[in-house]
């Protein structure tokens, strides 16, 4: 039996409340601090309006999102793409929504003339890591075979 086709569309400004809901749920699920929904909605509205992020939404709920950021590259004439968030609501995981979002994210990046996509994920997020490997992503390693590490400093 074939899986039903998963509908993916690019978000517009009026989708900001749903994007905020998904981002809030994502951070809450992983016990990360998150701004309140009205604040997240304002940020999403502004960033969509100003073209500072591209959000792909899956399903009617919507049931998941892929949030992309683009910037010029110092290394090439192409854009750099960063997958900031990939999220599927928990009850619908394992149905291909994340993979469909990632396939569309890759197509969107190619359409925006991005030279590559960067992302980071937790070592324990086995499902996400498996999906990224399946789609051809590699975990970059340094010259001595050690993994590249992601650092962050809150300011």
Secondary structure as UniProt FT lines:
FT   STRAND          8..10
FT   HELIX           13..15
FT   HELIX           16..29
FT   TURN            30..31
FT   HELIX           37..49
FT   TURN            50..51
FT   STRAND          54..58
FT   TURN            59..62
FT   STRAND          64..72
FT   STRAND          79..88
FT   HELIX           90..92
FT   TURN            93..94
FT   HELIX           97..111
FT   TURN            112..113
FT   STRAND          114..118
FT   TURN            123..124
FT   HELIX           126..134
FT   TURN            135..136
FT   TURN            143..144
//
